[in-house]
Amino acid sequence: MVLTAFFFVALLSEGSSALLSRLQQLQCHFTWDLKKESVDLEDLSTRLQNDIQLQLGKPGAVAHSYNFLDQQEEALSHLNQSEETITERYADESERRLIVTYGDMAWLKYHTGDYTQSQSYCQRLPSLSTVEVYGEKAWTYLKFSRSSLSKAIDCFRKALEVQTHDSEWNAGYAIALFRTELGEESPAIKQLRFALEVNPDDAVLQAMLAVKLVVYKKFHEAKDLVKKALETDPDNPHVIRYIGKYFRMLDQLDESIDMLERALKRADQSPFIHHQLALCYKRKKIAEQSRKPFMRYWRRICIRHLEEAVKIRPSFVLASTDLALLYAEERDIRRYSSKLIFICSSILSLQRLKQIAERRLSKNRGDGEAHALLGQVAKAEGNKKKAAEFYEKALDCDVDNAEYLSALCELRMELQ
């Protein structure tokens, strides 16, 4: 799957210049600054499809995702689904909520040469932006890539200036802050609290706040939030995922594994959950270093989950490098990833991995995977502070990468 706006070529014809001028004034995915080179489109597509299937606990999440996830042949179908979903969800308010969808429709009809229908959709739209445009634009930037995250935050703020207590805008703003906040002070906690005041039953936000509070050692409040989240939406894989991470941060590995295994039953194609399980089993392996049979047992379970994570997402650099290290321990010499990482002998050459990453960065300083690989190498060498710095750079390149953020949070916890 790919984004519609990237795969249509404008077919100009006589008499279309006035229509094109009108289209260029619209607020939609065709006119927003979405740069395909800053994101893995296939990975983005997979995540958006998961959002559609799971709905993320947000009433408008399906519409948000449908609105900009398309192939050329499927574009019209998805936009029709978006219109149907928005109409069903918002009823009397649906017309103003459809401003972005209709803008996309107008562009789609123009690109396929149906200028009459394109003009028809243009006439249904107001000439000025509305708060819904800010909201839809914010969700798009939030889902797209880290390079566009600051734009997402700005758009959410503008939407909230008009609709201060809108639950969707508040939730999105909280999520954006949660994904970027790395300093000692916590605007994310403040926004998560406010978003929960607006929508007290949002279990995903409850679980996210619990994870954030553990970092700041507010254990009692975090525990209460976990309890509420499990009472509110115990089967939501996003809730379970964050709560699994919560238990792992507290070193309660059995509880974390139980939660993550439950999440995996509903989202078995989630590389993130497989990776989180692998990290739990890796800790069990480390704890059994003195008892080799047990250590090998946990290592093999860890390898199984990492292999599944890499199979689902071949570009998953953290899972790939973790897997490489475990293959080295097992003396299993083989190539396992299309992204490259070889084991050249019975001992993995960290220097070789470092050279690979540095070569990639010499060609593209915005290569998040290369920065993350250097972070993994630094961590393996025992330099956790340097590893955290590399993961910060990786996040600067890829905002929507939960693996990088998870690794960075773990490192910060260990450095405290």
C-alpha positions, -999 to +999 in steps of 0.1 A: +000+000+000+011+036-007-001+071-003-024+084-030-008+118-032+025+102-042+014+080-071-008+102-093+007+123-121-012+153-131-025+152-166-029+188-177-053+197-205-068+228-220-093+245-198-080+228-166-057+256-154-085+274-135-096+242-119-060+233-110-056+268-094-087+261-073-074+226-063-041+241-052-059+262-026-076+232-010-065+217+023-060+180+018-034+153+015-025+163-020-015+198-010+002+191+024+039+189+026+043+151+028+077+140+016+078+103+007+116+101+010+113+107+048+093+075+055+091+038+046+058+038+027+053+001+030+058+002+068+035+032+070+008+013+051+010-017+074+007+005+105-023+024+090-040-009+082-035-020+118-050+013+129-081+006+108-085-029+121-080-020+158-095+015+157-071+025+185-100+032+208-106+066+191-140+072+175-125+089+144-094+068+140-107+047+112-117+078+092-083+094+098-065+063+085-088+058+055-083+094+045-048+090+032-041+053+028-045+043-009-032+026-040-042+041-074-068+013-080-081+015-045-081+052-040-117+058-048-128+029-027-109+041+003-121+076+000-157+064-003-151+043+029-138+074+046-169+094+036-191+066+049-173+062+082-173+099+089-210+103+080-218+073+103-196+086+131-204+123+131-240+124+117-251+161+116-215+173+120-203+151+091-204+178+064-177+199+080-157+168+090-156+158+053-137+188+041-104+169+037-120+138+022-138+160-004-106+178-011-089+144-018-118+134-040-115+166-060-078+159-066-084+123-074-111+131-100-088+158-115-059+133-119-081+108-136-094+134-161-129+137-146-129+175-144-167+178-140-167+157-108-136+174-096-153+208-100-183+194-082-164+184-052-146+218-051-179+236-050-189+216-019-160+230+000-156+262+019-127+284+008-114+289+044-098+264+066-117+250+096-107+234+129-113+200+113-086+207+088-061+214+116-072+182+133-070+160+102-037+176+092-023+170+127-033+133+126-017+129+092+016+144+103+015+124+135+012+091+116+036+100+089+072+105+102+093+121+129+103+148+105+067+160+104+060+157+142+066+193+150+040+202+124+016+177+140+020+194+174+015+228+159-017+217+141-031+200+172-025+232+192-043+253+166-072+229+167-074+230+205-073+268+205-108+265+189-121+233+205-103+231+238-121+200+251-123+179+219-113+144+229-097+134+196-075+165+193-065+162+230-056+126+226-036+132+195-017+161+211-009+139+241+004+111+219+026+135+199+042+148+231+045+113+245+065+102+214+089+131+214+095+140+250+130+130+261+139+157+287+135+157+325+104+179+325+072+164+311+047+183+290+035+149+279+023+140+314+004+173+317-013+168+283-021+131+290-037+142+323-058+168+305-068+144+277-080+120+303-100+148+320-118+152+286-122+115+281-117+096+314-124+062+298-096+062+272-077+031+283-048+036+258-041+071+273-043+056+308-017+030+299+005+055+282+004+078+312+013+049+335+044+041+314+055+078+315+049+080+353+071+050+359+100+069+343+095+097+368+091+072+397+055+079+404+047+043+410+015+045+430-003+066+405+010+045+377-003+013+394-038+029+397-039+038+361-029+003+350-057-011+371-082+014+355-070+006+320-074-031+325-109-025+338-118-002+309-105-021+279-087-053+289-086-068+254-073-038+235-038-048+222-025-013+225-035-011+261-019-045+268+012-035+249+018-005+270+010-023+302+033-051+293+060-025+289+050-010+323+056-044+340+089-048+322+101-014+333+094-025+369+113-058+361+081-078+367+089-100+337+062-128+342+035-102+344+048-084+313+051-117+293+015-126+303+002-092+291+022-092+259+011-128+250-025-117+254-019-088+231-002-111+206-034-131+203-052-101+188-023-086+170-001-115+159+014-094+131+028-068+154+066-068+152+067-044+182+050-069+205+073-097+194+103-075+201+089-066+235+085-103+243+120-110+231+133-083+255+115-100+284+130-134+276+164-118+271+163-105+307+153-140+318+183-154+298+207-129+315+193-139+349+202-175+342+238-170+330+251-194+356+228-222+346+235-228+309+206-252+301+181-226+313+200-198+296+198-216+263+161-223+268+153-186+272+176-176+244+159-198+219+125-184+228+140-149+225+153-158+190+120-172+179+102-139+187+130-118+171+128-139+140+091-133+138+095-096+143+121-094+115+100-116+092+070-092+097+092-061+093+125-067+076+136-031+082+133-035+120+169-026+128+167-032+166+152-066+163+177-075+135+208-064+156+194-082+187+190-113+166+225-110+153+240-109+188+220-140+198+230-158+166+266-150+175+260-165+210+246-196+194+275-197+168+248-198+141+266-183+111+241-172+084+227-142+066+192-134+080+181-100+068+177-083+035+189-051+053+223-067+057+238-078+090+261-107+086+279-128+112+314-132+096+327-156+123+316-172+155+319-138+172+299-109+158+321-080+147+308-049+163+334-029+144+320-043+112+285-031+121+299+003+131+315+006+097+283-003+079+263+023+099+289+050+093+290+043+056+253+047+054+254+079+073+281+093+050+255+090+022+224+101+043+227+118+077+190+113+081+193+075+081+175+066+114+184+029+111+221+037+109+219+059+140+200+031+158+226+005+147+253+027+162+232+029+194+230-009+195+268-012+190+275+014+217+251-004+241+269-038+233+302-021+241+289-009+274+286+028+266+249+034+275+252+072+275+266+072+240+239+047+230+212+070+242+226+098+221+225+077+190+189+067+197+180+103+201+194+110+167+175+080+153+143+094+167+150+127+151+149+109+118+119+087+124+092+100+148+068+071+145+094+045+155+082+029+188+113+006+189+137+035+190+117+053+217+114+021+237+152+015+235+159+051+245+135+049+275+152+017+287+186+033+284+175+064+304+160+042+331+193+023+334+214+055+335+193+070+363 
